Amino acid sequence: MCGIAGLITAAPMTDAAPLIASMTATLQSRGPDAQGIWVHKDDLVAFGHRRLAVLDLSETGHQPMHSASGRFTIAFNGEIYNHGDIKLELGARGVAPIWRGHSDTEVLLAAIEYWGLEAALHRVVGMFALSLWDHATQQLHLARDRFGEKPLYYGWAGTNFFFASELKAISVVPDFARVIDRDALAMFMRFLMIPAPHSIFRGIYKLEPGCLLTLNGAAPEQPPRAAPVAGMNHETMTIRRWWSVAEQFAAGLSEPFQEEDEALRILQIKLEKAVAIQARADVPLGVFLSGGVDSSLIAALIQKHSSQRIRSFTLGSEDRAYDERAHARAVAEHLGTDHSELLVTDADAQAVIPMLATIYDEPFADPSQIPTHLISRAARQHVTVALSGDGGDELFGGYNRYLHGPSIWSKASLIPLELRRIIANAAARVPSGAWDRLLAGIDARNTGDKVHKLANAIARSRTFDEFYNHLVGEWPIRDLVLGQTGRINYHITMPECDNAARMMLADAMRYLPDDILCKVDRAAMSVGLETRAPFLDHRVAETAWHLPMQMRIRDGKGKWALRQILYRHVPKALIERPKTGFAIPIGEWLRGSLRDWAEALLDEHRIRTEGYFRPEPIRAAWTAHLTGRRNLVRGLWPVLMFQMWHDRWLS
């Protein structure tokens, strides 16, 4: 795993080498093992690379790397898990070069030389963001993996075009204007992250998952008026989608499996292959283990095929309601892993908060960013690579909203909207704690908070798509941020099919890449840990989308198909419990040990002076939260994270 940076200019840039060195130096945590720089002989193009050595630890894996013929130069971040198979195929065809080492980057370059870039991308199984200079055609290509596991920003500083794995690398460019995109800020307040292709800064964008950007000759001198999306052409720049989540979802929907036993057999084969190739590394490797379905299945399949005890890691909390150690320990003992537990105190977790604006150099406010960083830091003391269960929920129906959302909407939508609003307002007036006591028989955490969230969604929605967006969102798009233009369309077009399936597709297109994978990538790479997600092997995902809904959600539980495979390795009794998520009690901290810190960031005079937000709704939410009647941490946390980010990057 690595970090990349680069530039392309219309006129020679004589200081390209020191500038690329400065950009690349900001990415040291992503690649602590080596730094490499390449500058085109005409000073028009330059690449930088920070290396975390995982495969081919020798100098032959050093980047930027040139192809055997000299036609291509690449800076690559990621892993090509099936590079061994591609290497054998190139050899069988008689087109393999004389191999200098055994890195996946060298194999990828050879595949590009033989098949061409886009055809090579379709052949690879992996996660990546790459930059490729074609010396023959004078083209710069930027590409991102299918699901967006690896990040890639690009955009303009002055009239020059830059790209990098993280925003902090572009922020050192002298002509970079740090002007906040207020429409993107509104998206952040809505979804706690900024979805691609947008970024917090004007003129800087994220390449969307599964997309390929090409610059012919020189970069456009100015950014386009609207955020670049697949299918657009802008002066010398084109973007096209080389792999589509939506298309693969539709293909699976049109041809569902007919036989459950056959579906489970194929799914298990695909999963075992995915785990097997992702468990290869020239460095120590382990697995995150919560004791839930996803992580337990990944751990079971790794341990099944390993001759040694694999390392597994679990995070524990002082608060018993958030402590998963006992569940994970039981699974680890059954599987026979070499298990480690990290007990995190409130002080440990709160000590991470001042670091968040640096780790996430774009505003990001999923509160589980804190435990994700802590478990990554703990694992890095023992391993360089860790496998996770990310993607299992979105592909196999794990989130509670898939289980209950469609049925709740089918009933609520029959009630006139005005009456729904009256009922919802009444529900919102009941304190969260009172709902917790009233619904104490429901085996779930934060029941009252969920009732309030659900009541708000029902009261504000005219369609199911609006209902979904309220379930996954916080602040209404136009309620809070000043100076918006309204140019961002935050809706995802979903096909007409089962509503639970539509929610899964929307999550796979937005929540998975821009929240879950962003969270894990930044948290892990900040400590030099590579994470891998076997569920996001595209062959596994494509199989998942062929599963009929009853093989994903059955008997009031999600991930039915995964459970059937898991129970072949782990007793059902060790797994069956309500889904809890990766959480910490931030809401309680804001009323206690973090109150003064939060009060300073939410100060009405400060908010009014800075001019980004209307202070009235923020102060009202803060006051309501402090009373204890409602837990509004998911609305307050993005404000706090933006204020911290603003202090770190703009003050």
C-alpha positions in Angstrom: 0.0 0.0 0.0 1.3 3.4 -0.8 0.6 7.1 -1.5 0.9 8.8 -4.9 1.1 12.3 -6.2 1.7 14.0 -9.5 1.3 16.9 -11.8 1.0 17.8 -15.5 1.5 21.3 -16.8 1.1 23.2 -20.1 4.5 24.8 -19.8 7.7 23.4 -18.3 7.8 23.7 -14.5 11.4 24.0 -13.5 10.7 23.4 -9.8 8.7 20.2 -10.5 11.1 18.0 -8.6 11.1 19.8 -5.3 7.4 20.4 -5.5 6.7 16.7 -6.1 9.0 15.9 -3.2 7.1 18.2 -0.9 3.7 16.7 -2.0 5.0 13.2 -1.6 6.5 13.9 1.8 3.0 14.6 3.2 2.0 11.0 2.4 4.7 9.4 4.5 2.3 7.6 6.8 0.8 5.9 3.8 4.3 4.7 2.7 6.9 4.8 5.4 9.4 2.5 3.7 10.6 4.5 0.7 10.1 7.6 -1.4 10.4 7.9 -5.2 10.2 10.7 -7.7 10.1 10.8 -11.5 10.2 14.0 -13.6 9.6 14.0 -17.3 12.6 15.2 -19.3 10.6 18.2 -20.5 9.4 19.1 -16.9 5.8 18.8 -18.0 4.9 15.7 -16.0 6.0 14.5 -12.6 5.1 11.6 -10.3 5.8 11.0 -6.7 5.4 7.8 -4.7 5.6 6.8 -1.0 6.0 3.0 -0.5 4.6 0.6 2.1 6.4 -2.6 1.1 4.1 -5.6 1.2 5.1 -7.5 -1.9 8.6 -7.7 -3.2 10.4 -5.9 -0.4 13.5 -5.3 -2.5 14.5 -2.3 -4.6 12.9 -4.0 -7.7 9.5 -3.0 -6.3 10.5 0.7 -6.1 8.3 3.3 -7.8 7.6 5.3 -9.9 8.3 2.3 -12.2 8.9 2.1 -15.9 7.6 -0.6 -18.2 10.1 -3.0 -19.8 9.8 -1.2 -23.2 10.0 2.2 -21.6 6.6 3.3 -23.0 4.8 3.6 -19.7 5.7 5.1 -16.3 3.4 4.3 -13.4 2.8 5.4 -9.8 0.6 2.8 -8.2 -1.2 2.6 -4.9 -2.9 -0.7 -4.0 -2.6 -4.4 -4.5 -3.2 -6.6 -7.6 -4.2 -9.9 -5.8 -4.2 -12.0 -9.0 -0.9 -10.8 -10.3 0.6 -14.3 -10.1 -2.1 -15.6 -12.5 -1.6 -12.7 -14.9 2.1 -13.3 -14.8 1.6 -16.9 -15.8 -0.7 -16.0 -18.6 1.7 -13.5 -20.0 4.4 -16.1 -19.9 2.2 -18.7 -21.6 1.4 -16.2 -24.4 5.1 -15.6 -24.8 4.8 -11.9 -24.2 6.3 -11.7 -20.7 9.3 -9.4 -20.2 12.4 -10.4 -18.4 11.1 -10.0 -14.9 13.2 -7.7 -12.7 11.4 -8.7 -9.5 8.1 -10.1 -8.3 6.0 -7.0 -7.5 2.4 -6.7 -8.7 3.2 -3.3 -10.1 5.7 -4.8 -12.6 3.1 -7.4 -13.7 0.5 -4.7 -14.1 2.8 -2.7 -16.4 3.4 -5.8 -18.5 -0.4 -6.4 -18.7 -1.0 -2.8 -19.8 1.7 -3.1 -22.5 0.1 -6.3 -23.9 -3.6 -5.7 -23.5 -3.9 -1.9 -23.1 -4.9 -0.1 -20.0 -8.7 -0.6 -19.9 -8.5 -4.3 -20.9 -5.8 -4.8 -18.2 -8.0 -3.2 -15.6 -10.8 -5.6 -16.4 -8.5 -8.5 -15.8 -7.1 -7.5 -12.5 -8.6 -8.4 -9.1 -7.6 -5.8 -6.6 -7.8 -2.4 -5.0 -5.9 0.5 -6.4 -5.5 4.1 -7.5 -2.9 4.7 -10.2 -1.4 7.3 -12.5 0.1 6.2 -15.8 2.0 8.3 -18.3 2.1 7.0 -21.9 5.2 8.3 -23.5 4.0 7.2 -27.0 0.7 9.1 -27.0 1.6 11.8 -24.4 -1.4 10.9 -22.3 -1.9 10.9 -18.6 -4.3 8.3 -17.2 -5.7 8.2 -13.7 -7.7 5.1 -12.6 -9.5 3.9 -9.5 -10.6 0.5 -8.4 -14.1 -0.9 -8.8 -15.5 0.0 -5.3 -13.2 2.9 -4.4 -11.1 1.2 -1.8 -8.2 3.5 -2.6 -8.6 7.3 -2.8 -7.6 9.6 -5.6 -8.0 13.4 -5.6 -7.3 15.6 -8.6 -7.8 19.2 -9.7 -6.3 22.6 -10.4 -4.0 25.0 -8.7 -3.7 28.0 -10.9 -3.6 26.6 -14.4 -1.7 23.4 -13.4 -3.3 20.0 -12.9 -2.4 18.0 -9.8 -3.4 14.7 -8.3 -2.7 12.8 -5.1 -3.9 10.1 -2.7 -4.9 12.7 -0.1 -5.8 16.4 -0.1 -2.9 17.2 2.2 -0.5 16.6 -0.7 -2.3 19.1 -3.0 -2.5 21.6 -0.1 1.3 22.3 -0.3 1.1 23.5 -3.9 1.8 27.2 -3.8 -1.0 28.3 -6.1 -3.6 26.1 -4.4 -6.6 28.3 -3.4 -8.3 26.8 -0.4 -11.8 28.0 -1.2 -14.6 25.9 0.4 -17.3 24.5 -1.9 -20.4 25.3 0.2 -22.5 22.9 -1.8 -20.1 20.1 -0.8 -20.2 21.4 2.8 -24.0 21.0 2.7 -23.5 17.4 1.5 -21.1 16.8 4.4 -23.6 18.1 6.9 -26.2 15.8 5.4 -24.2 12.6 5.1 -21.2 13.1 7.4 -18.9 12.7 4.4 -18.5 14.3 1.0 -19.4 11.9 -1.8 -17.4 11.6 -5.0 -16.8 13.4 -7.3 -17.0 16.4 -5.0 -14.4 17.5 -2.4 -14.5 20.3 0.2 -12.5 22.6 -2.1 -13.6 24.2 -5.3 -11.7 22.9 -8.3 -10.6 19.7 -6.5 -12.5 16.5 -7.1 -12.4 12.8 -6.3 -12.2 10.3 -9.1 -15.3 8.1 -8.8 -14.9 4.3 -8.2 -14.5 2.3 -11.4 -13.5 5.4 -13.4 -10.7 6.2 -15.8 -9.6 9.8 -16.4 -7.5 10.6 -19.4 -5.7 13.9 -20.2 -4.5 14.2 -23.9 -1.3 16.1 -24.0 -1.7 18.9 -21.5 -4.3 19.5 -18.8 -7.3 21.9 -19.3 -6.3 25.3 -18.1 -9.4 25.7 -16.0 -11.6 23.2 -14.1 -15.0 22.4 -15.6 -18.1 24.4 -14.4 -19.7 21.3 -12.8 -18.1 18.3 -11.0 -16.6 15.9 -13.6 -18.6 12.6 -13.8 -18.2 9.6 -16.0 -19.1 10.3 -19.6 -18.0 13.9 -19.6 -15.5 15.6 -22.0 -13.8 18.8 -21.0 -11.2 20.3 -23.3 -8.4 17.8 -23.2 -9.9 15.7 -20.4 -12.3 12.7 -20.6 -13.7 10.5 -17.9 -15.3 7.1 -18.6 -16.5 4.3 -16.3 -14.7 1.1 -16.9 -16.7 -0.9 -14.3 -20.1 0.0 -12.9 -21.7 -1.1 -9.6 -25.2 -0.2 -11.0 -24.7 -2.3 -14.2 -23.4 -5.3 -12.3 -26.3 -5.0 -9.8 -28.8 -4.9 -12.7 -27.2 -7.9 -14.3 -27.6 -9.9 -11.1 -31.1 -8.7 -10.6 -32.1 -9.9 -14.0 -30.7 -13.5 -13.5 -31.2 -14.6 -9.9 -30.1 -18.0 -8.7 -32.8 -20.6 -8.9 -31.3 -23.2 -6.5 -30.2 -22.2 -3.0 -27.8 -25.1 -2.6 -26.1 -24.2 -5.9 -26.0 -20.5 -5.0 -24.3 -21.3 -1.6 -21.8 -23.6 -3.2 -20.8 -21.0 -5.8 -20.7 -18.2 -3.2 -18.4 -20.3 -0.8 -16.0 -21.1 -3.7 -15.8 -17.4 -4.6 -15.3 -16.3 -1.0 -12.6 -18.9 -0.4 -10.7 -17.8 -3.5 -11.0 -14.2 -2.5 -9.7 -14.8 1.0 -6.9 -17.1 -0.3 -5.5 -14.5 -2.7 -5.9 -11.6 -0.2 -4.1 -13.6 2.5 -0.8 -13.5 0.4 1.8 -11.1 1.6 5.6 -10.9 2.2 4.9 -9.3 5.6 2.9 -10.3 8.8 -0.9 -10.5 8.2 -3.9 -10.6 10.5 -7.7 -10.0 10.7 -10.0 -7.7 12.5 -12.5 -9.8 14.5 -15.6 -8.4 16.2 -17.3 -11.7 16.6 -20.0 -10.7 14.1 -21.0 -12.5 10.9 -18.7 -10.7 8.4 -15.4 -10.7 10.4 -15.9 -14.2 11.8 -16.4 -15.6 8.3 -13.3 -14.0 7.0 -11.3 -15.2 10.0 -12.7 -18.7 9.7 -11.8 -19.0 6.0 -8.3 -17.6 6.5 -7.6 -20.0 9.4 -9.1 -22.9 7.5 -6.4 -22.6 4.9 -3.5 -21.5 7.1 -0.9 -23.9 8.5 -0.2 -21.4 11.3 -2.4 -19.6 13.8 -3.5 -16.3 12.3 -3.4 -13.1 14.3 -6.8 -11.6 15.2 -7.6 -8.3 16.8 -10.6 -7.0 18.8 -11.3 -3.6 20.4 -12.9 -3.5 23.9 -14.6 -0.7 25.7 -14.9 0.2 29.4 -18.7 0.6 28.7 -20.1 -2.9 28.6 -22.8 -1.8 26.1 -20.1 -1.2 23.6 -17.7 -4.0 24.5 -17.5 -6.9 21.9 -14.5 -8.7 23.4 -16.4 -11.6 24.9 -18.1 -12.4 21.5 -14.9 -12.1 19.6 -12.9 -14.1 22.1 -15.4 -17.0 21.9 -15.1 -17.1 18.1 -11.3 -16.8 18.2 -11.0 -19.7 20.7 -13.2 -21.8 18.5 -11.2 -21.0 15.4 -7.8 -21.2 17.2 -6.5 -17.8 16.2 -3.7 -16.0 18.0 -6.0 -13.4 19.5 -5.2 -10.0 20.9 -7.6 -7.6 22.7 -7.2 -3.9 23.2 -9.2 -2.4 26.0 -9.8 1.3 25.2 -10.6 3.7 28.0 -12.6 6.9 27.5 -9.3 8.8 27.8 -7.7 6.7 25.1 -10.5 7.3 22.7 -10.8 11.0 23.4 -7.0 11.4 22.9 -7.6 10.5 19.2 -10.0 13.4 18.6 -7.3 16.1 18.2 -5.7 14.0 15.5 -8.8 13.5 13.4 -8.5 16.7 11.3 -5.0 15.6 10.2 -5.8 11.9 9.6 -8.9 12.9 7.6 -7.7 16.0 5.7 -11.2 16.5 4.3 -14.1 16.9 6.8 -15.3 13.5 7.8 -17.7 12.7 10.7 -18.6 9.1 11.0 -18.0 8.7 14.8 -16.7 5.2 14.4 -13.5 6.8 12.9 -12.2 6.8 16.4 -12.3 3.1 17.2 -11.3 2.3 13.7 -8.1 4.3 14.2 -7.5 2.6 17.6 -7.9 -0.9 16.3 -5.6 -0.1 13.3 -3.0 1.3 15.6 -3.1 -1.8 17.8 -2.9 -4.2 14.9 0.0 -2.3 13.3 2.2 -3.2 16.3 2.0 -6.9 15.2 1.1 -7.0 11.5 1.4 -4.9 8.3 -1.7 -6.2 6.6 -5.2 -6.8 8.1 -8.2 -8.3 6.5 -11.7 -6.9 7.3 -15.3 -7.8 6.7 -16.1 -4.5 5.0 -18.7 -4.7 2.3 -20.6 -7.6 3.8 -23.5 -5.4 5.0 -24.1 -3.6 1.7 -23.8 -6.8 -0.5 -25.7 -9.3 1.7 -28.3 -7.2 3.5 -26.8 -6.6 6.9 -28.0 -3.1 8.0 -31.1 -2.8 10.1 -32.6 -0.4 7.6 -32.8 -3.1 5.0 -34.7 -5.4 7.5 -37.3 -2.9 8.7 -37.3 0.2 6.4 -39.4 -1.2 3.5 -42.1 -2.6 5.7 -42.3 0.5 7.9 -42.6 2.7 4.8 -45.2 0.5 3.2 -47.4 1.1 6.2 -46.5 4.7 6.9 -47.0 5.8 3.3 -50.7 4.9 3.6 -51.1 7.6 6.2 -51.6 11.2 5.0 -48.5 13.3 5.2 -49.9 15.9 7.6 -51.1 13.2 10.0 -47.7 11.5 9.8 -46.1 14.8 10.8 -48.4 15.1 13.8 -47.6 11.6 15.0 -43.9 12.1 14.3 -43.8 15.3 16.3 -45.4 13.6 19.2 -42.9 10.8 19.1 -40.0 13.3 19.0 -41.3 15.0 22.2 -40.8 11.8 24.1 -37.2 11.8 25.5 -34.8 9.1 24.1 -34.4 7.6 27.5 -38.2 7.2 27.9 -38.3 5.3 24.6 -35.5 3.1 25.8 -37.4 2.2 28.9 -40.7 1.8 27.0 -39.1 -0.5 24.4 -36.8 -2.3 26.8 -37.9 -5.7 25.4 -36.3 -4.9 22.0 -32.8 -6.3 22.0 -31.1 -3.3 20.4 -28.9 -0.4 21.5 -30.0 3.3 21.5 -33.6 2.4 20.7 -34.9 5.9 21.6 -32.5 7.6 19.2 -33.7 5.2 16.4 -37.3 6.0 17.1 -36.6 9.8 16.8 -34.7 9.2 13.5 -37.4 7.1 12.1 -40.1 9.5 13.1 -38.3 12.3 11.3 -37.9 10.3 8.2 -41.5 9.3 8.1 -42.7 12.9 8.6 -40.5 14.4 5.9 -40.8 11.9 3.1 -43.2 11.7 0.1 -41.5 8.8 -1.6 -39.4 5.8 -0.6 -36.3 7.4 -2.0 -36.8 10.4 0.2 -37.4 8.1 3.1 -34.1 6.3 2.5 -32.2 9.6 2.3 -33.6 10.8 5.6 -32.7 7.5 7.2 -29.1 7.8 6.1 -28.8 11.6 6.4 -28.7 14.2 9.2 -29.2 17.9 8.6 -31.6 18.7 5.7 -29.6 20.0 2.7 -30.9 23.5 2.8 -31.3 24.1 6.6 -27.9 24.9 7.7 -25.1 25.9 5.3 -25.0 29.5 4.1 -24.1 30.5 0.5 -25.2 27.3 -1.3 -25.9 27.4 -5.0 -28.0 24.3 -5.0 -26.0 22.8 -7.9 -25.3 19.4 -6.3 -27.9 16.7 -6.8 -27.5 14.4 -3.9 -30.1 11.8 -5.0 -29.0 8.5 -6.4 -31.1 7.1 -9.1 -32.3 3.6 -8.0 -34.0 1.0 -10.3 -37.6 -0.1 -9.7 -37.2 -3.3 -7.7 -37.4 -4.5 -4.2 -36.9 -1.6 -1.9 -34.4 -3.3 0.3 -32.3 -4.1 -2.8 -32.6 -0.5 -3.9 -31.2 0.6 -0.5 -28.3 -1.8 -0.8 -27.4 -0.5 -4.3 -27.5 3.1 -3.1 -25.3 2.2 -0.1 -22.9 0.4 -2.4 -22.6 3.5 -4.6 -22.3 6.2 -1.9 -22.1 5.0 1.7 -19.6 2.2 1.1 -16.9 4.1 -0.9 -17.3 7.5 0.7 -17.9 6.6 4.3 -16.9 3.0 5.2 -13.9 2.7 2.8 -12.7 6.2 3.4 -12.9 5.8 7.1 -10.9 2.5 7.1 -8.3 3.7 4.5 -7.4 6.9 6.4 -7.5 5.4 9.8 -5.3 2.5 8.8 -2.9 4.3 6.5 -2.3 6.9 9.2 -0.4 4.2 11.0 1.0 2.5 7.9 -1.4 -0.5 8.0 -2.8 -2.0 4.8 -6.3 -3.3 5.0 -8.0 -5.7 2.6 -11.7 -6.5 2.1 -12.3 -10.0 0.6 -16.1 -9.3 0.2 -15.1 -6.5 -2.3 -13.5 -9.0 -4.6 -15.7 -8.1 -7.6 -16.4 -11.8 -8.3 -17.8 -12.2 -4.8 -19.9 -9.0 -5.3 -21.2 -10.1 -8.7 -22.3 -13.4 -7.1 -24.0 -11.6 -4.3 -26.1 -9.6 -6.7 -27.4 -12.8 -8.3 -28.8 -13.9 -4.9 -32.6 -13.5 -4.6 -33.6 -11.3 -1.7 -34.8 -14.2 0.4 -31.2 -15.5 0.4 -30.0 -12.2 1.9 -32.9 -11.3 4.3 -34.9 -14.1 5.9 -36.7 -14.6 9.2 -36.1 -11.0 10.2 -32.3 -11.3 9.9 -29.9 -10.1 7.2 -26.9 -11.9 5.6 -28.8 -15.3 5.5 -26.5 -16.7 2.8 -23.3 -15.7 4.7 -24.7 -17.2 7.9 -25.2 -20.6 6.2 -21.6 -20.7 5.1 -20.3 -19.4 8.5 -22.2 -22.0 10.5 -20.2 -24.7 8.7 -17.2 -23.3 10.6 -18.5 -21.6 13.7 -21.4 -22.7 16.0 -24.6 -20.7 15.5 -24.8 -20.0 19.2 -21.6 -17.9 19.1 -22.9 -15.6 16.3 -26.6 -15.1 16.9 -27.0 -11.7 18.5 -28.3 -8.2 17.5 -26.1 -6.1 15.2 -24.3 -3.5 17.3 -22.0 -1.6 14.9 -18.6 -0.1 15.8 -19.5 2.6 18.3 -18.4 4.6 21.3 -20.4 6.8 23.7 -19.6 10.2 22.2 -23.0 11.6 23.1 -22.3 11.0 26.8 -18.9 12.5 26.5 -20.3 15.7 24.9 -22.4 16.2 28.0 -19.4 15.5 30.3 -15.7 15.5 29.7 -15.9 17.0 26.2 -18.5 19.6 27.0 -16.1 22.6 27.3 -14.2 21.5 24.1 -17.5 21.3 22.2 -18.9 24.5 23.6 -15.9 26.4 22.3 -16.3 25.0 18.8 -20.1 25.6 18.8 -19.8 29.1 20.2 -22.6 31.2 18.6 -20.3 34.3 18.0 -17.7 32.1 16.3 -20.2 30.4 14.0 -21.8 33.7 13.0 -18.4 35.4 12.4 -17.1 32.5 10.2 -20.2 32.6 8.1 -20.5 29.0 7.1 -23.6 28.0 9.1 -26.8 29.4 10.5 -26.0 29.3 14.2 -29.6 29.0 15.4 -30.3 25.3 14.5 -26.8 24.3 15.8 -27.3 26.0 19.1 -30.8 24.6 19.4 -29.5 21.1 18.8 -26.7 21.6 21.3 -29.1 22.8 24.0 -31.4 19.8 23.3 -28.6 17.4 23.5 -27.3 18.8 26.8 -30.7 18.3 28.4 -30.5 14.6 27.8 -33.9 14.5 26.2 -32.4 13.6 22.8 -29.1 12.2 21.6 -28.2 14.5 18.7 -24.5 13.5 18.5 -24.8 12.5 14.8 -26.0 16.0 14.0 -23.5 17.8 16.2 -20.4 15.7 15.4 -20.2 16.9 11.7 -20.3 20.5 13.0 -17.5 19.8 15.5 -15.4 17.9 12.9 -15.8 20.8 10.4 -14.7 23.3 13.0 -11.7 21.2 13.9 -10.8 20.7 10.3 -11.2 24.5 9.6 -8.8 25.3 12.5 -6.3 22.7 11.2 -6.3 23.5 7.5 -7.6 27.0 7.0 -6.7 29.0 10.1 
